Amino acid sequence: MNTTDSTAAHPLAQLRARTASPDAVAADWLALGRALIECANGDKAQLREAIEALVRACRLDANCDANLLHDIAQTAFIVRDWALVDSSTALLLARDADDANALVWRAAAVQERNDFDQAQRLLHEAARAAPGNHIVLHKLALSLKEQGRFGEAEALLRRVLEMTPNNAHALFDLSELEVRSGRYAQGWLDYEARVAFAHDSNAARAALAAISPDWRGEPLSGKTLIVYGEQGNGDCLWSVRFLPLLAERASGEGGRVIFGYTGPMQHLFERMLPPGITIETRLDTKPDYHCGLMSLPLRLGVNDASGWGRPYLSADPMRVGAWHDRVEAATAEGSKKIGLVWNGNPEHIRDARRSVPADQFAALLDVPGLTFFAISPGREQTVAQWRAQGANVADLTMHFEAGFDDVAALLVNLDVLVTIDSGPAHLAGALGVPTWLMLDHVSAWFWGEETQRTPWYQTVELFRQPSVGAWAPVLEQVRTRLESLAA
């Protein structure tokens, strides 16, 4: 069979061919949508194609299948298409006001607009419609957490865990509340729940788990341990600080440690690693044990954050010199140099909450005596708009050639970084760069609760939203600090 025949025989290809026909009917689009969902394996592009197919089916014949609207609403919920969640759940609830799934999905869409009163009303309706349903209670706990009602959220999560003791997602959410409040010993232990679903996103862990057991703190005498990077850049930047302590222990026990990492921060990490640890970018060594970076606080018994705030990364001296020249050339005479990060990766689940809208952020940019530098690449359009309004903002990110190594070299040439919760915030803290971190009302657990400082980074100051979505008070505080700095 030739390639063309093979492609034509593929079920998806056949279904796409059927829907391309002028006489395609609702059942054809429905079959394509469900097939796409079945084989998507988390692929957002394929799930969006599935939604388009399901919506076409609904437009052709809304009654072609009893579960069609549920499929649309659920898939829209997964890809965070909140407008479609709104419209599809409205139809579902008009059909059955006690549809618990539709109530939960609609609550998520409403909460995205920061209408927590309505979201909780919907979730309580779902709890009445499906009494004792642990999924509904879990969603209600997360809604309470987003409002900063941590005690209530924790109580509900513990109730969920009484109902479903092996619920890894609920235990993981509980662990973040524990660590946030400084209950590190129990928090790190419960944080291990992430391993139950890490196989979905961490190929390195899956490969290592196939050939070696998880390290649980056993003696390393004569053993090789591979520590792998996990989760996002911020997580790796935060947790890499524990590798020297691990190396010290392994050396004392006569063991060997390898850091398995391939990514944009490799050279940054290489400069901070002690002689006892080497980096491998592929699985060359068969280990006796493996361990995730984020498990090191648990395995090493780091139950007190004090003493961990000192800088532990350094920029490449050669790049620092080159960036000094670029920064000085772009800096107005006598002005202070301020780095800016106002938004992050839009694919991040919390990006809408953690990012500051550009029009609001502009309130900082007319402080005289300052030159601002965009830190994140790909923001040229926003920078151009600000410059057109008279702001002194430079964008040198076109010179980024070596990933985070260039970001680090730029940061150490600045006076202050003003940033949202992001990878650059962790990087600046790890480098010892003065950082003013603007946090949404319920930020990541790294930053604790209600404090202006974090024990994890001694040069980072925290500016917190007083309520959900309230950036104006944060920006006012940061502006006051900028004015003082400029003066």
C-alpha positions in Angstrom: 0.0 0.0 0.0 1.4 3.4 -0.9 1.5 6.4 1.4 -1.5 8.0 -0.1 -3.6 4.9 0.3 -2.3 4.6 3.9 -3.3 8.1 4.7 -6.7 7.7 3.1 -7.3 4.6 5.2 -6.5 6.4 8.5 -9.8 6.8 10.4 -9.4 10.6 10.9 -8.6 11.1 7.2 -11.7 9.2 6.3 -13.8 11.2 8.7 -12.3 14.5 7.4 -13.1 13.4 3.8 -16.7 12.7 4.8 -17.1 16.1 6.4 -15.5 17.8 3.3 -18.3 16.5 1.2 -21.1 19.0 0.3 -23.7 16.6 1.6 -22.0 16.0 5.0 -24.6 15.6 7.7 -24.5 16.2 11.5 -23.6 12.6 12.2 -20.4 13.0 10.1 -19.3 16.0 12.0 -20.2 14.4 15.3 -18.1 11.3 14.5 -15.1 13.5 13.5 -15.3 15.6 16.7 -15.5 12.5 18.9 -12.6 10.8 17.1 -10.5 13.9 17.5 -11.2 14.0 21.2 -10.4 10.3 21.6 -6.9 10.6 20.1 -6.1 14.2 21.2 -4.1 13.1 24.2 -4.1 16.7 25.5 -3.3 18.3 22.2 -5.1 21.7 22.4 -5.0 22.3 18.7 -6.7 18.9 18.0 -9.3 19.6 20.8 -10.1 22.9 19.2 -10.6 21.2 15.9 -12.9 18.8 17.7 -14.9 21.6 19.1 -15.4 23.1 15.6 -16.6 19.7 14.3 -19.0 19.3 17.2 -20.4 22.8 16.8 -20.9 22.1 13.1 -22.9 19.0 14.1 -25.0 21.0 16.5 -25.8 23.6 13.9 -26.9 21.0 11.4 -28.9 19.1 13.9 -28.9 20.0 17.6 -30.8 16.8 18.4 -28.6 14.4 16.5 -27.2 13.0 19.8 -28.3 13.3 23.4 -24.7 14.0 24.6 -23.6 16.5 21.9 -24.0 19.6 24.1 -22.2 17.9 26.9 -19.3 17.1 24.6 -19.1 20.7 23.4 -19.2 22.1 26.9 -16.7 19.7 28.4 -14.2 20.1 25.6 -14.6 23.9 25.6 -13.9 23.8 29.4 -10.7 21.8 28.8 -9.4 24.3 26.3 -10.7 27.3 28.4 -13.0 28.6 25.6 -15.1 30.4 28.2 -17.5 32.1 25.8 -18.5 28.6 24.3 -18.7 27.2 27.8 -21.2 30.0 28.7 -23.4 29.4 25.6 -23.4 25.6 25.7 -24.1 25.4 29.4 -26.9 27.9 29.1 -28.6 25.5 26.7 -27.8 22.5 28.9 -29.3 24.2 32.0 -32.3 25.4 30.2 -32.9 21.7 29.4 -32.1 20.5 32.9 -31.5 23.0 35.7 -30.0 20.2 37.9 -27.3 19.2 35.4 -24.3 19.1 37.9 -21.7 18.9 35.1 -23.1 21.9 33.4 -23.3 23.8 36.7 -19.6 23.1 37.4 -18.4 24.1 33.9 -20.5 27.3 34.0 -19.1 28.1 37.4 -15.6 28.0 35.9 -16.5 30.4 33.1 -18.2 32.8 35.6 -15.2 32.6 38.0 -12.9 33.6 35.1 -14.8 36.9 35.1 -14.0 37.2 38.8 -17.7 36.8 39.7 -17.1 34.5 42.7 -20.5 35.0 44.2 -22.2 33.6 41.1 -19.6 30.9 40.8 -20.2 29.7 44.3 -23.9 29.8 43.9 -23.6 27.5 40.8 -21.2 25.2 42.7 -23.6 25.0 45.7 -26.4 24.1 43.2 -24.2 21.4 41.7 -23.5 20.1 45.2 -27.3 19.9 45.9 -27.9 18.2 42.5 -25.1 15.7 43.1 -24.9 15.3 46.9 -21.6 13.8 48.1 -19.9 14.3 44.7 -16.2 14.8 45.5 -15.5 16.5 42.1 -18.0 19.2 42.9 -16.6 19.7 46.4 -13.1 19.8 45.0 -14.1 22.6 42.5 -15.7 24.5 45.4 -12.5 24.2 47.4 -10.5 25.6 44.5 -13.0 28.5 44.1 -12.5 29.4 47.8 -8.7 29.2 47.4 -8.9 31.7 44.5 -10.5 34.2 46.9 -7.8 33.7 49.5 -10.2 31.8 51.8 -7.4 29.3 52.5 -8.8 27.8 55.7 -12.2 27.0 54.2 -10.5 25.6 51.1 -8.3 23.3 53.2 -11.2 22.0 55.2 -13.1 21.1 52.0 -10.0 19.4 50.5 -9.6 17.3 53.6 -13.3 16.3 53.3 -12.7 15.4 49.6 -9.7 13.2 50.7 -11.9 11.5 53.4 -14.2 10.6 50.5 -11.5 9.7 48.0 -8.3 8.9 50.0 -6.2 8.2 46.8 -7.2 11.4 45.1 -3.8 12.7 44.0 -5.1 16.0 42.6 -6.8 16.9 45.8 -3.7 15.9 47.9 -1.6 18.0 45.5 -3.9 21.1 46.0 -3.8 20.5 49.7 0.0 20.4 49.7 0.2 23.8 48.1 -1.9 25.3 50.9 0.4 23.6 53.4 3.6 24.9 51.9 2.1 28.4 51.4 1.6 28.6 55.1 5.1 27.4 56.0 4.1 23.8 57.0 6.9 22.4 55.0 7.4 18.9 56.4 3.8 17.8 55.7 3.6 20.0 52.6 6.6 18.5 50.9 5.3 15.0 51.7 1.9 15.7 50.2 3.4 17.5 47.2 4.7 14.1 46.1 1.1 13.5 44.9 2.1 15.2 41.7 4.0 12.1 40.7 0.7 10.2 40.2 0.0 12.5 37.2 3.5 13.6 36.2 3.7 10.9 33.5 1.3 13.0 31.4 3.9 15.8 30.9 7.3 14.6 31.9 9.0 12.2 29.5 12.2 12.2 31.5 10.5 10.9 34.6 8.7 8.2 32.6 12.0 7.0 31.1 13.8 7.0 34.4 11.0 5.2 36.2 11.2 2.4 33.7 14.8 1.6 34.6 15.2 2.7 38.3 13.2 3.2 41.5 12.3 6.5 43.0 14.9 7.8 45.5 13.3 8.1 48.9 16.4 9.2 50.8 18.2 5.9 50.9 22.0 5.9 51.5 23.9 6.6 48.2 27.1 4.6 49.0 28.2 3.2 45.7 25.0 4.4 44.0 24.2 6.7 41.1 21.2 9.1 41.5 19.8 11.1 38.6 17.9 14.2 39.5 15.6 15.4 36.6 14.2 18.8 35.9 10.4 19.1 36.2 7.5 21.4 35.8 8.1 25.0 34.6 11.2 27.2 34.4 10.3 28.9 37.6 10.1 25.6 39.5 13.5 24.5 38.2 15.0 27.9 39.0 13.6 27.7 42.5 14.6 24.1 43.3 18.1 23.9 41.7 19.4 25.6 44.8 19.2 22.3 46.7 21.6 20.4 44.4 24.8 21.5 46.3 23.4 20.1 49.5 22.6 16.9 47.7 26.1 16.8 46.3 27.6 17.3 49.8 25.5 14.4 51.1 26.4 12.1 48.2 30.1 12.9 48.5 30.0 12.0 52.2 28.3 8.7 51.5 30.4 7.8 48.5 27.6 8.2 45.9 27.3 10.0 42.5 24.7 12.5 41.4 23.8 13.4 37.8 21.5 16.3 36.9 19.4 15.3 34.0 18.4 18.5 32.3 18.1 19.8 28.8 16.6 23.2 28.4 17.2 27.0 28.1 18.9 27.3 31.5 21.5 24.6 31.1 24.5 26.9 31.1 23.2 28.9 34.1 22.9 25.7 36.1 26.3 24.4 35.0 28.0 27.4 36.5 26.5 26.8 40.0 26.9 23.0 40.2 29.6 21.7 42.6 32.3 19.4 41.2 30.3 16.3 42.5 27.4 16.9 40.0 27.5 16.7 36.2 24.8 17.5 33.7 23.5 14.9 31.2 21.3 16.1 28.5 20.2 12.6 27.5 19.9 9.3 29.3 23.5 8.1 29.0 23.9 6.6 32.5 21.7 3.9 34.0 21.0 5.1 37.5 20.3 3.2 40.7 17.7 5.8 41.7 15.9 8.8 40.2 14.4 11.9 41.8 12.6 15.0 40.7 14.1 18.4 41.5 11.0 19.4 43.4 11.3 16.4 45.7 14.7 17.5 47.0 13.4 19.6 49.9 11.5 16.5 51.2 14.4 14.0 50.6 16.9 16.4 52.2 14.7 17.4 55.1 14.5 21.1 54.2 11.7 22.1 56.6 12.9 25.6 57.4 13.2 28.3 54.7 15.6 30.5 56.7 19.1 30.6 55.2 17.9 29.7 51.7 17.5 33.3 50.4 21.1 34.0 49.3 21.8 34.3 45.6 23.0 31.0 44.0 23.2 31.7 40.3 25.5 33.9 38.3 25.5 35.4 34.9 28.1 34.6 32.2 30.8 37.3 32.7 31.4 37.6 28.9 27.7 38.2 28.2 27.5 40.6 31.2 30.1 42.8 29.5 28.3 42.8 26.1 24.9 43.6 27.7 26.5 46.4 29.8 27.4 48.1 26.5 23.9 47.6 25.0 22.1 48.8 28.2 24.3 51.9 28.5 23.7 52.8 24.9 20.0 52.7 25.4 19.9 54.4 28.8 19.1 58.1 29.0 21.9 60.1 30.7 21.7 59.9 34.5 18.6 57.7 34.6 18.0 54.5 36.5 17.6 51.2 34.6 14.3 49.3 35.2 13.4 45.9 33.8 9.8 45.2 33.0 7.7 42.0 32.9 4.0 42.6 32.8 2.6 39.4 31.2 3.7 35.8 30.7 3.0 32.8 28.6 -0.7 32.9 27.6 -0.8 29.1 27.8 -0.1 29.3 31.5 -3.3 28.4 33.4 -2.9 31.5 35.7 -1.6 33.9 33.1 -4.8 36.0 32.9 -4.8 36.5 36.7 -1.1 37.1 37.1 -0.6 39.5 34.1 -1.2 43.2 34.3 -3.1 44.7 31.3 -0.8 46.9 29.3 -3.0 50.0 29.6 -2.9 49.7 33.4 0.8 49.0 33.5 1.5 52.2 31.5 0.8 54.1 34.7 4.3 53.3 35.8 6.0 54.5 32.6 5.9 58.3 32.9 8.0 58.5 36.0 10.9 60.8 34.9 14.5 59.8 35.4 14.1 56.2 34.4 14.8 54.1 31.4 12.7 50.9 31.1 13.7 47.7 29.5 11.3 45.0 28.3 12.6 41.6 29.5 10.3 39.2 27.7 10.7 38.8 23.9 7.7 39.1 21.6 6.3 42.3 23.1 7.4 44.7 20.4 3.9 45.9 19.6 3.1 46.9 23.2 6.5 48.6 23.5 5.9 50.5 20.3 2.5 51.7 21.6 4.1 52.9 24.9 6.9 54.6 23.1 4.4 56.4 20.8 2.8 57.7 24.1 6.2 59.1 25.2 7.4 56.3 27.4 11.1 55.7 27.6 11.0 51.9 27.0 13.8 50.0 25.2 13.4 46.5 23.8 16.7 44.7 23.3 15.3 41.2 23.3 16.2 40.8 19.7 19.8 40.2 21.0 18.7 37.2 23.0 20.8 34.3 21.5 21.4 32.0 24.4 18.1 31.8 26.2 18.2 32.6 29.9 21.9 33.3 29.8 21.2 36.5 28.0 18.3 37.3 30.3 20.6 36.9 33.3 23.3 39.1 31.7 20.7 41.8 31.0 19.2 41.6 34.5 22.4 42.1 36.4 23.0 45.3 34.4 19.7 46.8 35.8 18.9 48.6 39.0 15.6 46.9 39.6 13.3 44.4 38.0 9.6 45.2 38.1 7.8 41.9 37.3 4.7 39.7 37.7 5.0 36.2 39.0 7.2 34.7 36.2 10.4 32.9 35.3 12.3 36.1 35.3 11.2 36.8 38.9 12.8 33.6 40.0 15.9 34.2 37.9 16.4 37.7 39.3 16.0 36.4 42.8 18.4 33.6 42.3 20.9 36.2 40.8 20.5 38.6 43.7 19.0 41.4 41.5 16.7 43.8 43.4 13.2 42.8 42.3 9.7 44.2 42.9 7.3 41.4 42.4 3.6 42.3 41.7 1.4 39.4 42.8 -2.2 38.6 42.0 -4.4 38.1 45.0 -3.7 34.4 45.3 -0.3 33.8 43.8 1.9 30.7 43.6 2.8 29.0 46.9 6.5 30.1 46.6 5.5 33.6 47.8 3.7 32.6 51.0 0.8 34.6 52.6 0.4 38.3 53.4 4.1 39.1 53.7 6.2 41.7 51.9 9.2 39.5 51.7 9.9 35.9 50.9 12.5 33.8 52.7 13.5 32.1 49.4 15.0 35.2 47.8 16.5 38.0 49.9 16.4 40.7 47.1 12.7 40.2 46.2 10.0 42.5 47.6 6.4 41.5 47.3 3.5 43.8 46.3 0.2 42.0 46.6 -3.3 42.7 45.2 -5.6 43.4 48.1 -8.5 41.7 46.3 -9.0 39.7 43.1 -8.1 41.7 40.0 -7.1 44.9 41.9 -3.9 46.0 40.2 -4.4 49.8 40.8 -3.2 49.7 44.5 -0.2 47.5 43.5 0.8 49.9 40.7 0.4 52.9 43.0 2.8 51.4 45.5 5.3 50.4 42.8 5.1 53.9 41.2 5.8 55.5 44.6 8.9 53.3 44.9 10.0 54.2 41.4 9.7 57.9 42.1 11.8 57.5 45.2 14.4 55.5 43.2 14.5 58.1 40.5 14.9 61.0 43.0 
